Amino acid sequence: MDIERVQQALQHEKLDGWLFYDFRKSNPIAYQVLELPAEEMYTRRWFYFVPAQGGPSALVSAVEPHVLQALPGQRFVFRTWQEMQAHLATILTPDTRVAMEYSPMNAIPYSARVDAGTLELVRQCGVEVVSSADLSQRFVAQLSDKQTEEHREAGRRLISAKDQLFAELSNDLRNGIALDEYHVQQRFLALIENAGLQATEPPIVGVNGNASNPHYAPSLTLSQPIQRGDLILFDFWARLPQPDAIYADYTWMAFAGTADEIPLRQREVFEIVRKARDTGIAFIRERLAAGKRVEGREVDDVTRAVIAKAGYGDNFVHRTGHSIYTTDHGNGANIDNYETQDARALLEHTCCSIEPGIYLPAFGIRSEVNLLIFEHDAEVTGVPAQEAIVPLL
């Protein structure tokens, strides 16, 4: 753990300290920031306080004195709950502002890792508890230069695998070979793995109305045939096999037929989704270029407004995008003012998706790219971004 880096971040945010709390691994952010070994036994409550200046303090149970041993600072060991509370009051200084993994009104569930009773206990010590939501991004969401390049490479390989799949499907359709969602999904997964990538779950392949279920998952027993005239959604994600590699995550739309056979309404809906996607990206880039803070909820509002104006607001049923890190859905800022109220800033050297969609009974359409956020600009990965539904014939 880099104590100096944590203290610099606290001073930047004008906070007096960061109080980490956990019970039975309920706070994954604490484990990431403190770089705690996951294999150790954690069955009792513990606290770790890092002040903006000075040495940190650990508060652990006598049952598990090994906990936090690798971390620097003074150690307090409690046997009873009364001793725990007394030590906590000693560690914390009244009338100070302390960050914890807490989100007012549970606005950002990803950041809400501390229970209400523990907050009451900490506030009883006379401190003001503020959310660590923005602060923690510096440790759980920012990419190194190596990770940034690994994300780009994963994106290049994913798009290449998608191109190869589309070419194979085109050939199969021309030759009258029977296709269905599940077997196409498995073929796509094999192409992704053959590209030297790994994923925790297989890609989504959804036909027509199934594409209107954002988390549809075909299986051997639940799979629709893919026939001429069908609209097909492909949502696919993977990363390089290194433990700290960053995911890439994209969604493309294809049509089992010629360009002339794509129904007008499907083309019109895709154009609305594409416009919404690009409007959100342009908003981010403009704000960053101007040196202004840009929040996830603001981008969601701007993107969603395009779809609402076109009359499909009720058919866009999820957030505009999510944080991307070593897991496909990371703990950084999400592009969301719909499912949650994410007021976190899009921090430099982080990654997120932009993926608006319109979901109708007969078909669903989504377009997804990823953004690398830098101090004054953003880079789209998974290029070229899709500009129209791809005809497979």
C-alpha positions as CSV (number, residue, x, y, z in Angstrom):
1,M,0.0,0.0,0.0
2,D,1.3,3.5,-1.0
3,I,0.5,5.6,2.2
4,E,2.0,8.7,0.6
5,R,-0.2,8.4,-2.4
6,V,-3.3,8.0,-0.2
7,Q,-2.4,11.0,1.9
8,Q,-1.7,13.1,-1.2
9,A,-5.2,12.2,-2.5
10,L,-6.7,13.1,0.9
11,Q,-5.0,16.5,0.8
12,H,-6.2,17.1,-2.7
13,E,-9.8,16.4,-1.7
14,K,-9.3,18.5,1.5
15,L,-10.2,15.6,3.8
16,D,-8.7,14.9,7.2
17,G,-8.5,11.2,6.8
18,W,-9.9,7.9,5.3
19,L,-11.4,5.4,7.6
20,F,-11.6,1.9,6.1
21,Y,-14.0,-0.6,7.7
22,D,-14.8,-4.2,6.9
23,F,-16.7,-7.1,8.3
24,R,-16.3,-10.5,6.5
25,K,-15.0,-8.9,3.3
26,S,-18.0,-6.7,3.0
27,N,-15.9,-3.8,1.6
28,P,-14.0,-4.9,-1.5
29,I,-12.8,-1.3,-2.1
30,A,-10.9,-1.4,1.2
31,Y,-9.2,-4.6,0.1
32,Q,-8.2,-3.1,-3.2
33,V,-6.8,0.2,-1.8
34,L,-5.0,-1.4,1.1
35,E,-3.8,-4.3,-1.1
36,L,-4.8,-6.9,1.4
37,P,-4.2,-10.6,0.8
38,A,-7.5,-12.2,-0.1
39,E,-6.4,-15.6,1.2
40,E,-6.2,-14.5,4.9
41,M,-9.1,-15.2,7.3
42,Y,-11.3,-12.2,8.0
43,T,-14.2,-13.0,10.3
44,R,-14.2,-10.1,12.7
45,R,-14.6,-6.3,12.3
46,W,-11.5,-4.2,11.6
47,F,-10.8,-0.5,11.0
48,Y,-7.8,1.2,9.4
49,F,-7.4,4.9,9.6
50,V,-5.1,6.9,7.3
51,P,-4.9,10.6,8.3
52,A,-4.1,13.2,5.7
53,Q,-0.9,13.8,7.7
54,G,0.8,11.6,10.2
55,G,0.9,7.9,10.8
56,P,-2.0,5.5,10.3
57,S,-3.7,3.3,12.9
58,A,-5.1,-0.2,12.7
59,L,-7.9,-1.5,15.0
60,V,-8.3,-5.3,15.0
61,S,-9.8,-8.1,17.0
62,A,-7.8,-10.2,19.4
63,V,-9.3,-13.2,17.7
64,E,-7.5,-12.3,14.5
65,P,-4.4,-10.3,15.4
66,H,-2.8,-11.2,12.1
67,V,-5.2,-8.9,10.2
68,L,-3.6,-5.8,8.7
69,Q,-0.1,-6.8,10.0
70,A,1.5,-5.9,6.7
71,L,0.2,-2.3,6.9
72,P,2.2,0.4,8.7
73,G,1.1,2.4,11.7
74,Q,0.1,2.0,15.3
75,R,-2.0,-1.1,16.2
76,F,-4.9,-1.3,18.6
77,V,-6.3,-4.7,19.6
78,F,-9.8,-5.1,21.1
79,R,-11.4,-8.0,22.9
80,T,-14.8,-6.6,23.7
81,W,-17.2,-4.3,21.8
82,Q,-16.6,-1.7,24.5
83,E,-12.9,-1.8,23.9
84,M,-13.5,-1.5,20.2
85,Q,-15.5,1.7,20.6
86,A,-13.0,3.2,23.1
87,H,-10.1,2.6,20.7
88,L,-12.1,4.0,17.8
89,A,-12.7,7.2,19.8
90,T,-9.0,7.4,20.5
91,I,-8.1,7.1,16.8
92,L,-10.5,9.6,15.5
93,T,-10.2,13.3,16.2
94,P,-13.5,15.2,16.7
95,D,-14.6,17.9,14.3
96,T,-12.7,16.4,11.3
97,R,-13.9,15.2,7.9
98,V,-13.4,11.5,7.3
99,A,-14.0,9.6,4.1
100,M,-15.7,6.1,4.2
101,E,-17.3,3.8,1.7
102,Y,-20.7,5.4,2.1
103,S,-23.1,6.9,-0.3
104,P,-25.7,9.4,0.8
105,M,-29.2,8.0,0.2
106,N,-27.4,5.0,-1.4
107,A,-27.2,7.0,-4.6
108,I,-24.1,5.0,-5.7
109,P,-24.5,1.4,-4.5
110,Y,-21.0,0.5,-5.8
111,S,-19.6,2.9,-3.2
112,A,-22.0,2.0,-0.4
113,R,-20.1,-0.7,1.5
114,V,-20.4,0.5,5.1
115,D,-23.6,-0.3,7.1
116,A,-25.7,2.4,8.7
117,G,-25.0,1.2,12.2
118,T,-21.2,1.5,11.7
119,L,-21.8,5.1,10.4
120,E,-23.7,5.9,13.5
121,L,-20.8,4.5,15.6
122,V,-18.2,6.6,13.7
123,R,-20.3,9.8,13.8
124,Q,-20.7,9.3,17.6
125,C,-16.9,10.0,17.8
126,G,-17.6,13.5,16.6
127,V,-16.4,13.3,13.0
128,E,-18.2,14.2,9.8
129,V,-18.4,11.2,7.5
130,V,-18.2,12.0,3.7
131,S,-18.3,9.6,0.8
132,S,-15.1,8.2,-0.6
133,A,-16.8,7.7,-4.0
134,D,-14.6,10.1,-5.9
135,L,-11.5,9.5,-3.8
136,S,-11.5,5.8,-4.2
137,Q,-11.5,6.0,-8.0
138,R,-7.9,7.0,-7.8
139,F,-7.1,3.5,-6.4
140,V,-9.7,1.2,-7.9
141,A,-10.3,2.6,-11.3
142,Q,-7.3,4.4,-12.7
143,L,-5.2,2.6,-15.3
144,S,-1.5,2.5,-15.7
145,D,0.1,3.2,-19.1
146,K,0.5,-0.6,-19.5
147,Q,-3.1,-1.3,-18.6
148,T,-4.2,1.4,-21.1
149,E,-2.3,-0.3,-23.9
150,E,-3.6,-3.7,-22.8
151,H,-7.2,-2.4,-23.1
152,R,-6.4,-1.1,-26.6
153,E,-5.0,-4.4,-27.6
154,A,-7.9,-6.3,-26.2
155,G,-10.2,-4.0,-28.2
156,R,-8.3,-4.6,-31.4
157,R,-8.4,-8.4,-31.0
158,L,-12.2,-8.3,-30.1
159,I,-13.1,-6.3,-33.2
160,S,-11.0,-8.7,-35.3
161,A,-12.8,-11.7,-33.8
162,K,-16.1,-10.0,-34.5
163,D,-15.1,-9.4,-38.1
164,Q,-14.1,-13.0,-38.6
165,L,-17.4,-14.2,-37.1
166,F,-19.4,-12.0,-39.4
167,A,-17.5,-13.3,-42.4
168,E,-18.2,-16.9,-41.4
169,L,-21.9,-16.2,-40.7
170,S,-22.2,-14.5,-44.1
171,N,-20.7,-17.6,-45.7
172,D,-23.1,-19.9,-43.7
173,L,-26.1,-17.9,-44.7
174,R,-25.2,-18.0,-48.4
175,N,-24.7,-21.8,-48.2
176,G,-28.0,-22.4,-46.3
177,I,-26.3,-23.7,-43.1
178,A,-28.6,-23.8,-40.1
179,L,-27.7,-21.3,-37.4
180,D,-28.9,-20.6,-33.9
181,E,-28.0,-18.2,-31.1
182,Y,-26.3,-20.7,-28.8
183,H,-24.0,-22.3,-31.3
184,V,-23.1,-18.9,-32.8
185,Q,-22.4,-17.7,-29.3
186,Q,-20.1,-20.7,-28.7
187,R,-18.3,-20.1,-32.0
188,F,-17.8,-16.5,-31.1
189,L,-16.4,-17.5,-27.7
190,A,-13.9,-19.8,-29.4
191,L,-12.8,-17.0,-31.8
192,I,-12.3,-14.7,-28.8
193,E,-10.2,-17.3,-26.9
194,N,-8.2,-18.2,-30.1
195,A,-7.3,-14.5,-30.2
196,G,-5.5,-14.9,-26.9
197,L,-8.2,-13.3,-24.8
198,Q,-10.2,-14.5,-21.8
199,A,-13.7,-13.7,-20.5
200,T,-15.6,-14.8,-17.4
201,E,-18.8,-15.2,-19.4
202,P,-19.6,-16.0,-23.1
203,P,-20.8,-13.2,-25.3
204,I,-24.5,-12.4,-25.8
205,V,-26.1,-13.3,-29.1
206,G,-29.8,-12.3,-29.3
207,V,-32.2,-12.4,-32.2
208,N,-35.0,-10.0,-32.8
209,G,-37.1,-9.8,-29.6
210,N,-34.3,-11.5,-27.5
211,A,-32.1,-8.5,-28.3
212,S,-34.6,-6.4,-26.3
213,N,-33.4,-8.3,-23.1
214,P,-30.2,-6.4,-22.3
215,H,-28.8,-9.4,-20.3
216,Y,-30.3,-12.2,-22.5
217,A,-28.2,-15.4,-22.3
218,P,-28.8,-18.2,-24.9
219,S,-28.1,-21.7,-23.8
220,L,-28.2,-25.2,-25.2
221,T,-31.9,-25.5,-24.1
222,L,-32.9,-21.9,-24.7
223,S,-31.8,-20.8,-28.2
224,Q,-33.6,-19.3,-31.2
225,P,-32.7,-20.1,-34.8
226,I,-31.1,-17.4,-36.9
227,Q,-32.8,-17.1,-40.2
228,R,-32.8,-14.7,-43.1
229,G,-34.4,-11.4,-42.2
230,D,-33.4,-11.6,-38.5
231,L,-31.8,-8.8,-36.6
232,I,-29.0,-10.0,-34.3
233,L,-27.3,-8.3,-31.4
234,F,-23.8,-9.2,-30.4
235,D,-22.4,-8.1,-27.0
236,F,-18.9,-9.3,-26.4
237,W,-16.2,-8.6,-23.8
238,A,-12.7,-10.0,-22.9
239,R,-9.3,-9.0,-21.7
240,L,-5.7,-10.2,-22.1
241,P,-4.8,-13.1,-19.8
242,Q,-2.7,-11.0,-17.4
243,P,-4.2,-10.7,-13.9
244,D,-4.3,-6.9,-14.0
245,A,-5.3,-6.5,-17.6
246,I,-8.3,-4.3,-18.5
247,Y,-11.4,-5.5,-20.2
248,A,-12.8,-4.3,-23.5
249,D,-16.6,-4.5,-24.0
250,Y,-18.5,-3.8,-27.3
251,T,-21.9,-4.3,-28.8
252,W,-22.7,-4.6,-32.6
253,M,-25.8,-5.1,-34.6
254,A,-26.0,-7.3,-37.7
255,F,-28.8,-8.3,-40.1
256,A,-29.2,-11.8,-41.7
257,G,-29.8,-10.4,-45.2
258,T,-28.8,-7.7,-47.6
259,A,-28.7,-4.0,-46.9
260,D,-31.8,-3.4,-48.9
261,E,-33.7,-5.9,-46.8
262,I,-33.1,-4.2,-43.5
263,P,-36.5,-2.8,-42.4
264,L,-36.7,1.0,-42.4
265,R,-37.7,1.2,-38.8
266,Q,-34.7,-0.9,-37.7
267,R,-32.4,1.5,-39.6
268,E,-34.2,4.5,-38.1
269,V,-33.9,3.2,-34.5
270,F,-30.2,2.3,-35.0
271,E,-29.6,5.9,-36.3
272,I,-31.2,7.3,-33.1
273,V,-29.0,5.0,-30.9
274,R,-25.9,6.0,-32.9
275,K,-26.7,9.6,-32.5
276,A,-27.2,9.3,-28.8
277,R,-23.9,7.4,-28.4
278,D,-22.0,10.0,-30.4
279,T,-23.7,12.9,-28.6
280,G,-22.6,11.5,-25.2
281,I,-19.0,11.1,-26.4
282,A,-18.9,14.6,-27.9
283,F,-20.2,16.1,-24.6
284,I,-17.4,14.3,-22.6
285,R,-14.7,15.5,-25.0
286,E,-16.0,19.1,-25.0
287,R,-16.0,19.2,-21.2
288,L,-12.6,17.7,-20.9
289,A,-11.1,20.0,-23.5
290,A,-12.4,22.9,-21.5
291,G,-10.8,21.6,-18.3
292,K,-14.2,21.1,-16.7
293,R,-15.4,18.3,-14.4
294,V,-17.7,15.9,-16.1
295,E,-19.9,13.6,-14.1
296,G,-21.3,10.2,-15.1
297,R,-24.9,11.4,-14.4
298,E,-24.4,14.4,-16.8
299,V,-23.3,12.2,-19.7
300,D,-26.3,9.9,-19.1
301,D,-28.7,12.9,-19.2
302,V,-27.2,14.2,-22.4
303,T,-27.2,10.8,-24.1
304,R,-30.7,9.8,-22.9
305,A,-32.2,13.1,-24.0
306,V,-31.5,12.2,-27.7
307,I,-33.5,9.0,-27.3
308,A,-36.3,10.7,-25.3
309,K,-36.6,13.4,-27.9
310,A,-37.1,10.8,-30.6
311,G,-40.0,9.3,-28.6
312,Y,-38.3,6.2,-27.2
313,G,-37.4,7.3,-23.7
314,D,-39.4,4.6,-22.1
315,N,-37.6,2.0,-24.2
316,F,-34.1,2.9,-23.0
317,V,-34.2,0.9,-19.8
318,H,-30.6,0.9,-18.4
319,R,-27.8,3.3,-17.7
320,T,-25.8,4.7,-20.6
321,G,-22.5,3.0,-19.5
322,H,-20.4,1.5,-16.8
323,S,-16.9,1.6,-15.4
324,I,-14.4,-0.9,-16.9
325,Y,-11.4,-2.2,-15.1
326,T,-9.9,-5.7,-14.4
327,T,-13.5,-6.8,-14.2
328,D,-15.9,-5.9,-17.0
329,H,-18.0,-3.8,-14.6
330,G,-15.5,-1.9,-12.4
331,N,-15.9,0.3,-9.3
332,G,-15.3,3.6,-11.0
333,A,-17.9,6.1,-12.2
334,N,-20.8,4.8,-14.2
335,I,-22.6,6.8,-16.9
336,D,-25.8,6.8,-14.9
337,N,-28.5,9.1,-13.8
338,Y,-31.2,6.5,-14.4
339,E,-30.6,3.4,-12.3
340,T,-28.5,5.3,-9.8
341,Q,-27.4,8.9,-9.4
342,D,-23.7,8.8,-10.1
343,A,-22.2,12.1,-9.3
344,R,-18.6,10.8,-9.6
345,A,-16.3,12.5,-12.0
346,L,-15.0,10.8,-15.0
347,L,-11.4,10.7,-13.7
348,E,-8.4,10.8,-16.0
349,H,-6.8,7.5,-16.8
350,T,-10.1,5.6,-16.3
351,C,-12.2,3.6,-18.8
352,C,-15.9,3.3,-19.3
353,S,-18.5,2.1,-21.8
354,I,-21.0,4.2,-23.7
355,E,-23.9,1.9,-24.7
356,P,-27.3,3.5,-25.3
357,G,-30.1,1.2,-26.5
358,I,-33.7,1.1,-27.6
359,Y,-35.7,-2.1,-26.7
360,L,-39.0,-2.8,-28.5
361,P,-41.2,-5.9,-28.4
362,A,-40.1,-7.0,-31.9
363,F,-36.4,-6.1,-31.7
364,G,-33.8,-4.3,-29.6
365,I,-30.8,-2.2,-30.7
366,R,-27.7,-1.2,-28.8
367,S,-24.4,0.3,-29.8
368,E,-21.5,0.1,-27.5
369,V,-18.0,1.5,-27.5
370,N,-15.4,2.1,-24.8
371,L,-13.8,5.4,-23.7
372,L,-10.4,5.9,-22.3
373,I,-10.6,9.2,-20.3
374,F,-7.6,11.5,-20.2
375,E,-7.0,14.8,-18.6
376,H,-8.2,16.9,-21.6
377,D,-9.7,14.4,-24.0
378,A,-11.2,10.9,-24.4
379,E,-10.3,8.1,-26.8
380,V,-12.8,5.8,-28.4
381,T,-11.7,2.1,-28.5
382,G,-13.2,-0.7,-30.5
383,V,-12.9,1.3,-33.6
384,P,-14.2,1.8,-36.1
385,A,-17.4,2.5,-34.1
386,Q,-20.4,1.0,-35.8
387,E,-22.2,3.5,-38.1
388,A,-25.0,1.3,-39.5
389,I,-26.4,-2.2,-39.1
390,V,-24.1,-4.7,-40.8
391,P,-25.8,-6.7,-43.5
392,L,-24.4,-10.3,-43.5
393,L,-25.4,-10.8,-47.2
